[in-house]
Amino acid sequence: MLQLDGITKSFGDRLAVDDVSFTVGGGRLTGFVGGNGAGKTTTMRIILGVLGSDAGTVNLNGAPLDAAGRRRFGYMPEERGLYPKMRVHEQLVYLARLRGVRAADAAARADELIDRLELTERRNDPVEKLSLGNQQRAQIAAALVHDPDVLVLDEPFSGLDPMAVETVLGVLSEFAARGVPVLFSSHQLDVVERLCDDIVVIGGGRILAAGSRDDLRERNAGSRWELTVDGDAGWVRTATGVQVIEFDGDHVVFDADPASAQAVLQRATSTDSVQRFGRRRPTLTEIFREVVQ
């Protein structure tokens, strides 16, 4: 488990990260989302020791994170950092060897990742000759080749098509299944919502929301409800205390306080067969817009 507690960092008069605290659980995919300049990359660099914090601590499995612990991390920066003229396979082997992996194991691990990330036909190509999407796959492979105990990935899905996203997700999920904490940032909120177990939202350097995906959606459900019946739900538009947001024949989404919503349910059960009734849980995009306002 990776735990941040009270991390604060300033650059001159600008407070970039302000009392940031959250946990990345073992075996969990945690999405770290926020707008440009929100503090995501600064926080990740502090985790990796690239930057020092002005206050706060980073712990791994209950103990302060030190240089030895960080050597077991896999890190992917947002800016691609591979040697452009070096061939994909030899570069992965070289990076694994720098992490202390034996030559034969490094070659086998590089082969495995090249295959899993569908780079087989490009294994002997220089990185600079790859498409942007394949460069991204190679960068991900570089973060994984030494078989790390923790993954911190900055925008790993940037530039990937939907099929490539699924391929990368499959590899990351294998690490998580072994108990590895996986933290990644992304601007693609739909991808984060679909892939992640936990979500951390940062804005202005502060944590605005954090928790499991389902808990966040439940906590932010607010006063919005949805009803699906076998008949026509148009009558909900005239119900007392109700504001209809969406209407499509047998399905309606509306705002109402709990008492008014229950009155809608009572009328629905008396006149129609109710297929679905409950709070409408917001999407991550809707939660993000709400908390960053």
C-alpha positions in Angstrom: 0.0 0.0 0.0 1.3 3.4 -1.0 0.2 6.2 1.3 0.6 10.0 1.0 0.0 12.1 4.1 0.0 15.9 4.1 2.2 16.4 1.1 2.9 20.1 0.4 5.1 21.7 -2.2 5.7 25.3 -3.2 7.7 26.8 -6.1 8.5 30.3 -5.0 5.2 32.0 -4.1 3.1 29.4 -5.9 1.6 26.6 -3.8 1.6 23.7 -6.2 0.5 20.9 -3.8 -1.4 21.7 -0.6 -1.8 19.0 2.1 -2.3 16.2 -0.3 -3.3 12.9 1.4 -4.6 9.7 -0.3 -3.9 5.9 -0.4 -3.2 3.6 -3.3 -4.2 0.2 -2.2 -2.4 -3.0 -3.1 -4.0 -4.7 -6.1 -6.0 -1.6 -6.9 -6.0 0.5 -10.0 -6.2 4.1 -8.8 -7.0 6.9 -11.2 -5.5 10.3 -10.5 -7.5 13.0 -12.3 -7.4 16.8 -12.5 -7.0 19.7 -15.0 -3.8 21.1 -16.3 -1.8 22.5 -13.4 -3.9 20.7 -10.8 -0.8 19.1 -9.1 -0.8 15.6 -10.5 2.7 15.5 -12.0 4.2 17.3 -9.0 2.6 14.8 -6.7 3.9 11.9 -8.7 7.4 13.3 -8.9 7.4 13.7 -5.1 6.3 10.0 -4.8 9.3 9.0 -7.0 11.7 11.3 -5.1 12.4 13.4 -8.2 11.1 16.4 -6.2 11.3 16.8 -2.4 8.2 18.0 -0.5 8.1 20.9 1.9 6.0 18.9 4.3 4.3 15.5 4.6 5.3 11.9 4.2 5.2 9.1 1.6 4.9 5.6 3.1 5.1 2.2 1.5 3.5 -0.6 3.4 3.5 1.5 6.6 7.2 2.5 6.5 8.7 5.7 5.1 9.6 5.4 1.5 13.4 5.6 0.9 15.7 5.2 -2.1 15.8 1.4 -1.8 12.0 1.3 -1.9 11.8 3.6 -4.9 14.2 1.3 -6.9 11.3 -1.2 -6.9 9.0 1.3 -8.6 8.0 1.4 -12.2 7.6 5.0 -13.4 6.3 6.3 -16.7 6.7 10.1 -17.1 4.3 12.0 -19.3 7.2 13.2 -21.4 8.6 10.3 -23.3 12.1 9.5 -22.0 13.5 6.7 -24.2 16.6 6.8 -26.3 15.3 7.6 -29.8 18.0 5.9 -31.8 18.1 2.7 -29.7 16.1 -0.3 -30.8 13.1 -1.3 -28.8 14.2 -4.7 -27.5 17.8 -3.7 -26.7 16.5 -0.6 -24.9 14.2 -2.6 -22.7 17.0 -5.1 -21.9 19.4 -2.2 -21.1 16.9 -0.6 -18.8 16.2 -3.9 -17.0 19.9 -4.4 -16.5 20.2 -1.0 -15.0 17.7 -2.2 -12.4 19.8 -5.2 -11.6 18.0 -7.8 -13.6 20.2 -10.6 -15.0 20.9 -10.5 -18.7 18.9 -13.7 -19.6 16.0 -12.6 -17.4 16.0 -9.1 -18.9 15.9 -10.5 -22.4 13.0 -12.8 -21.5 11.1 -10.1 -19.8 11.6 -7.7 -22.8 10.3 -10.4 -25.1 7.3 -11.0 -23.0 6.3 -7.4 -22.8 6.9 -6.8 -26.5 4.6 -9.6 -27.2 1.9 -8.6 -24.7 1.9 -5.0 -25.9 1.8 -6.1 -29.5 5.1 -4.6 -30.5 6.6 -7.8 -32.0 6.9 -6.5 -35.5 8.7 -3.4 -34.1 11.0 -5.1 -31.7 14.2 -4.2 -33.7 13.0 -0.7 -34.8 14.6 2.4 -33.3 12.2 4.2 -31.1 12.2 7.3 -33.3 10.8 5.2 -36.2 7.8 4.2 -34.2 4.3 5.8 -34.4 3.3 7.9 -31.4 1.0 5.1 -30.2 3.8 2.5 -30.4 6.2 4.8 -28.7 3.7 5.0 -25.9 3.6 1.2 -25.7 7.4 1.0 -25.6 7.4 3.6 -22.8 4.9 1.5 -20.8 7.1 -1.6 -21.4 10.1 0.4 -20.1 8.2 1.1 -16.8 7.3 -2.6 -16.4 10.4 -4.5 -17.6 12.1 -4.9 -14.2 8.9 -6.4 -12.7 8.2 -3.5 -10.2 6.4 -3.7 -6.9 4.6 -0.3 -7.4 3.5 1.4 -10.6 3.2 5.2 -11.0 2.2 6.1 -14.6 1.6 9.7 -15.9 -0.9 9.7 -18.7 -0.2 6.1 -19.9 -3.2 6.0 -22.3 -2.3 9.2 -24.1 -2.2 8.7 -27.8 -3.6 5.1 -27.7 -6.5 3.9 -29.8 -9.3 2.0 -28.0 -7.9 -1.4 -28.8 -4.5 -0.4 -27.5 -6.1 0.9 -24.3 -7.6 -2.5 -23.8 -4.2 -4.2 -24.4 -2.4 -1.9 -21.9 -5.2 -2.3 -19.4 -4.8 -6.1 -19.6 -1.1 -5.8 -18.7 -1.7 -3.4 -15.8 -4.5 -5.6 -14.5 -2.1 -8.5 -14.3 0.2 -6.5 -12.1 -2.7 -5.4 -9.9 -3.9 -9.0 -9.6 -0.5 -9.8 -8.0 -1.1 -7.1 -5.3 0.8 -4.3 -7.0 -0.5 -0.8 -6.2 -1.1 1.0 -9.5 -1.5 4.8 -9.7 -2.0 6.5 -13.0 -3.1 10.0 -14.1 -5.3 10.7 -17.1 -7.3 13.4 -18.7 -9.6 10.8 -20.2 -12.3 10.6 -17.6 -14.4 8.0 -19.4 -11.3 5.7 -19.5 -10.6 6.3 -15.8 -14.2 5.6 -14.8 -14.3 2.4 -16.7 -10.9 1.1 -15.7 -10.3 2.2 -12.1 -11.2 0.7 -8.7 -10.4 4.0 -6.9 -10.4 7.6 -8.0 -8.6 10.6 -6.6 -9.6 14.1 -7.9 -7.2 17.0 -7.5 -7.7 20.7 -8.2 -5.7 23.7 -7.3 -3.2 21.4 -5.6 -5.8 20.0 -3.1 -7.6 16.7 -3.0 -11.3 17.5 -3.9 -12.6 13.9 -3.8 -11.3 10.4 -3.2 -12.7 7.0 -2.8 -13.8 3.9 -4.7 -15.5 4.5 -8.0 -18.8 3.2 -6.8 -18.6 5.1 -3.4 -17.9 8.4 -5.1 -20.8 8.0 -7.5 -23.1 7.1 -4.6 -21.9 10.0 -2.4 -22.5 12.4 -5.2 -25.8 11.1 -6.3 -27.5 14.1 -4.7 -31.2 14.7 -5.5 -31.3 13.1 -8.9 -33.5 10.0 -9.4 -34.4 7.7 -12.3 -37.5 5.7 -13.0 -38.3 3.1 -15.6 -41.8 1.7 -16.0 -43.6 -0.6 -18.4 -45.9 2.2 -19.6 -45.6 5.9 -20.3 -43.7 7.9 -17.6 -44.8 11.2 -19.0 -47.0 11.9 -16.0 -43.9 12.5 -13.9 -43.5 15.9 -15.5 -46.6 17.1 -13.7 -45.7 15.6 -10.3 -45.4 17.9 -7.3 -41.8 18.9 -6.3 -40.3 17.3 -9.4 -38.1 18.7 -12.1 -37.6 16.4 -15.1 -34.1 16.4 -16.5 -34.4 13.6 -19.1 -37.5 11.9 -20.6 -37.7 9.0 -23.0 -41.1 7.3 -23.0 -40.9 4.7 -20.3 -37.7 6.2 -18.7 -37.4 9.5 -16.8 -34.6 11.2 -14.9 -35.7 13.9 -12.4 -34.6 16.1 -9.5 -36.6 15.8 -6.3 -36.2 15.7 -2.6 -36.6 12.2 -1.0 -40.3 12.7 0.0 -41.3 13.9 -3.5 -39.3 11.0 -5.1 -41.1 8.5 -2.9 -44.5 10.0 -3.9 -43.5 9.4 -7.5 -42.6 5.8 -6.7 -45.9 5.2 -5.0 -47.9 6.6 -7.9 -45.8 4.5 -10.3 -46.4 1.3 -8.4 -50.1 1.9 -8.4 -50.4 2.5 -12.1 -47.5 0.7 -13.8 -45.0 -2.1 -13.4 -41.9 -0.5 -12.1 -38.7 -1.9 -13.8 -36.2 0.4 -12.1 -36.3 3.1 -9.5 -33.4 4.7 -7.5 -30.9 7.5 -7.3 -29.2 8.3 -10.6 -25.5 8.0 -9.9 -23.4 10.6 -11.7 -20.6 9.8 -14.1 -17.1 10.7 -13.2 -17.2 13.6 -15.7 -20.3 15.0 -13.8 -18.6 14.5 -10.4 -15.4 16.2 -11.7 -17.3 19.2 -13.0 -19.2 19.5 -9.7 -16.1 19.3 -7.4 -13.8 21.6 -9.4 -16.3 24.5 -9.6 
